[in-house]
Amino acid sequence: MKPLFVCPVVYDLWTTENKYFIIFIGGEWDMEVKTSVRYYNNTPVRSRWDELNKKWWYSAVDIVFITTGSTNSRRYWNTYKSRHTEVSSICGQLKMKASDGKYYLTDVLDENGINILLMDISGTNKQEIVKWVKGLASPLDEESRARAYELYSNNYLDNISIGTIEGLIKIHKYLFEGLLPFAGKIRNKNISKGGFIFANCMYLPTILSDIEKMKEDTIEDIVKKYVEMNIAHPFMEGNGRATRIWIDLIIRKSLKKSIDWSKIDKKDYLMAMEESTTNITHIYELIKQALTDDIDNHELFMKGIDYSYYYEEIE
């Protein structure tokens, strides 16, 4: 297996949906790389997950931007390359989507390459970026994220009973089966977070049955149902990721709309969800303002998954 960066020529064979491609290096088919976008303080960083080597490749230009804040990060990166010819040993190329919507060969760095780059360029947040990159390597998150992508690419959701507890259990099981021992299983232990105690496990069957019966006629109805499900927190882990897919399905079915999660700032979302235990106004307004009629946009769903997982990242 040759490292990605040793070959200056990289070809990629795209699927019809542009969901993933295969890298062709030095006469061999080497790996499958799934498309994604990661977020650093709400700033998108174009990225590709290397399934074979279990790591991310990041756009070098985007890394330069979040580090330096340069108004012309592309020129900054090109100048850096011209002054550091050894950069070819830490840099590869993959096709990534540009601002014009087209795909171009783009210089990419893995975690090691980013650490080397950060030693040479200016920036007051370099240590934060190092921690951010290291924190994105969770095998559980990457595998379940890949499965979340698949939910919108196969026919599995066609068999989901939308708005039901059974449907939520199926979503959770699909995301985490083999990754968590309790995938798709309602918890039988009490849990808390940040001092807030979620619903007592003894009463979960009754609570969940009542939530299932809640109305779904308006966006306010649906947000109330979503908030109650968050307070119930039926699983030991993975509640947020599963429930955000669950509410998306309800809104698509009942209102013929979808949530553009990228319009909801992470800090605003987390604060609103914390407040929602006593007042749903904040989260209601955030979701209402993020609604879109573009319910058949595959890329919007992929972006929604990326943001959903971004909400779960520990700062």
NORWO-V473518 format. One record per residue. N is the residue number from 1. RES is the residue in one letter. NEAR is the number of other ideal C-beta (glycine too) atoms within 8 Angstrom. D_CENTER is the distance of its C-alpha to the mean C-alpha in Angstrom with 1 decimal. Layout:
BEGIN
n->{N	N}
res->{RES	RES}
near->{NEAR	NEAR}
d_center->{D_CENTER	D_CENTER}
END
This chain:
BEGIN
n->{1	2	3	4	5	6	7	8	9	10	11	12	13	14	15	16	17	18	19	20	21	22	23	24	25	26	27	28	29	30	31	32	33	34	35	36	37	38	39	40	41	42	43	44	45	46	47	48	49	50	51	52	53	54	55	56	57	58	59	60	61	62	63	64	65	66	67	68	69	70	71	72	73	74	75	76	77	78	79	80	81	82	83	84	85	86	87	88	89	90	91	92	93	94	95	96	97	98	99	100	101	102	103	104	105	106	107	108	109	110	111	112	113	114	115	116	117	118	119	120	121	122	123	124	125	126	127	128	129	130	131	132	133	134	135	136	137	138	139	140	141	142	143	144	145	146	147	148	149	150	151	152	153	154	155	156	157	158	159	160	161	162	163	164	165	166	167	168	169	170	171	172	173	174	175	176	177	178	179	180	181	182	183	184	185	186	187	188	189	190	191	192	193	194	195	196	197	198	199	200	201	202	203	204	205	206	207	208	209	210	211	212	213	214	215	216	217	218	219	220	221	222	223	224	225	226	227	228	229	230	231	232	233	234	235	236	237	238	239	240	241	242	243	244	245	246	247	248	249	250	251	252	253	254	255	256	257	258	259	260	261	262	263	264	265	266	267	268	269	270	271	272	273	274	275	276	277	278	279	280	281	282	283	284	285	286	287	288	289	290	291	292	293	294	295	296	297	298	299	300	301	302	303	304	305	306	307	308	309	310	311	312	313	314	315}
res->{M	K	P	L	F	V	C	P	V	V	Y	D	L	W	T	T	E	N	K	Y	F	I	I	F	I	G	G	E	W	D	M	E	V	K	T	S	V	R	Y	Y	N	N	T	P	V	R	S	R	W	D	E	L	N	K	K	W	W	Y	S	A	V	D	I	V	F	I	T	T	G	S	T	N	S	R	R	Y	W	N	T	Y	K	S	R	H	T	E	V	S	S	I	C	G	Q	L	K	M	K	A	S	D	G	K	Y	Y	L	T	D	V	L	D	E	N	G	I	N	I	L	L	M	D	I	S	G	T	N	K	Q	E	I	V	K	W	V	K	G	L	A	S	P	L	D	E	E	S	R	A	R	A	Y	E	L	Y	S	N	N	Y	L	D	N	I	S	I	G	T	I	E	G	L	I	K	I	H	K	Y	L	F	E	G	L	L	P	F	A	G	K	I	R	N	K	N	I	S	K	G	G	F	I	F	A	N	C	M	Y	L	P	T	I	L	S	D	I	E	K	M	K	E	D	T	I	E	D	I	V	K	K	Y	V	E	M	N	I	A	H	P	F	M	E	G	N	G	R	A	T	R	I	W	I	D	L	I	I	R	K	S	L	K	K	S	I	D	W	S	K	I	D	K	K	D	Y	L	M	A	M	E	E	S	T	T	N	I	T	H	I	Y	E	L	I	K	Q	A	L	T	D	D	I	D	N	H	E	L	F	M	K	G	I	D	Y	S	Y	Y	Y	E	E	I	E}
near->{4	9	6	14	10	7	9	5	5	13	6	10	7	8	8	4	6	8	8	8	11	11	13	10	12	6	3	7	5	11	10	8	14	11	8	11	9	12	12	9	5	6	9	7	13	11	11	13	11	13	10	8	6	8	9	14	13	15	12	14	11	13	14	15	11	12	13	10	7	9	4	6	12	7	8	12	12	8	8	13	11	7	5	8	6	6	9	8	6	12	13	11	9	13	9	11	6	9	3	4	5	6	8	7	6	13	11	15	13	12	10	7	12	14	9	9	14	12	5	7	10	4	10	3	8	9	6	7	15	11	8	10	12	8	9	10	11	7	8	9	10	11	9	13	12	11	10	14	12	9	13	10	8	5	5	9	8	5	6	10	6	8	12	8	10	7	13	13	11	11	13	13	10	11	15	14	8	4	10	9	3	9	13	10	7	9	12	4	6	7	9	8	6	5	4	8	6	10	9	7	9	4	8	13	7	7	10	12	9	8	12	9	5	10	6	10	5	7	12	7	11	14	13	10	15	14	13	10	12	12	10	12	10	11	12	8	7	13	10	10	13	13	12	12	12	14	12	12	13	14	14	11	9	10	10	6	11	14	13	12	11	7	6	12	6	11	6	10	12	9	9	11	10	9	11	13	7	4	6	9	7	12	15	11	8	12	13	9	7	11	13	11	6	8	9	4	9	9	6	11	11	12	12	15	12	13	13	14	12	10	11	8	9	3	2}
d_center->{28.6	28.7	26.1	24.1	25.8	29.4	29.7	30.0	29.6	26.3	26.2	23.4	23.9	21.4	21.0	22.1	18.6	17.4	14.6	15.7	18.9	21.3	22.6	26.4	28.1	31.8	32.8	30.4	27.2	25.0	21.3	18.5	15.5	12.3	10.9	7.7	7.3	6.8	8.4	11.7	13.4	11.9	13.0	11.0	11.6	11.9	11.2	12.1	11.8	15.4	15.9	19.6	19.4	16.2	15.0	13.1	15.1	14.6	16.6	19.7	20.4	17.1	17.8	21.3	20.3	18.2	21.1	24.1	23.3	25.5	26.3	26.7	24.2	25.1	28.7	28.0	26.2	29.0	31.7	30.1	30.2	33.8	34.9	33.2	34.1	32.7	29.1	29.3	29.0	25.5	24.2	23.2	22.4	19.9	19.6	16.9	16.9	19.1	19.8	22.4	20.0	21.6	20.6	22.4	22.9	21.1	21.9	19.2	19.4	18.2	18.2	22.0	22.4	20.5	22.8	25.8	24.9	24.4	27.9	29.4	27.8	28.2	25.7	25.9	22.4	22.4	22.3	19.2	17.4	18.8	17.5	14.0	14.0	15.6	13.2	10.3	12.6	12.4	13.4	12.5	8.8	8.9	11.2	9.8	6.5	9.3	11.2	8.9	9.2	12.8	13.4	13.5	15.5	18.2	20.6	19.4	18.5	22.1	23.4	21.5	23.9	21.9	22.3	23.9	23.4	23.9	21.0	18.6	20.1	19.5	15.8	15.5	17.8	16.0	12.7	14.7	18.2	19.6	17.0	18.4	22.1	21.6	19.1	20.2	23.0	23.9	24.6	28.2	27.8	27.5	24.5	24.0	21.6	22.9	26.3	25.3	26.4	24.6	26.9	29.6	28.9	32.5	31.9	28.5	30.1	32.0	29.2	26.7	29.6	30.2	26.6	26.6	29.7	28.4	28.8	26.1	28.4	27.0	23.7	25.4	26.1	22.6	21.2	24.0	23.1	19.4	20.8	23.3	20.9	18.9	22.4	23.3	20.2	21.5	19.7	20.1	16.4	13.1	14.5	11.8	9.1	12.1	13.9	11.5	11.8	15.4	16.2	14.7	17.2	19.9	19.7	19.8	22.7	24.7	24.2	23.1	20.3	16.5	14.3	12.8	10.2	10.2	13.9	13.4	13.6	11.9	15.5	16.9	14.6	15.3	19.0	19.3	18.1	20.6	23.3	22.7	24.8	27.8	26.9	24.3	25.3	22.5	19.5	21.6	22.2	18.6	17.5	20.8	20.4	17.0	18.4	19.0	21.4	19.4	18.4	18.8	16.4	14.3	12.4	11.7	10.2	7.8	7.0	6.9	4.4	2.0	4.6	5.1	3.7	5.3	8.1	8.8	9.4	13.2	15.0}
END
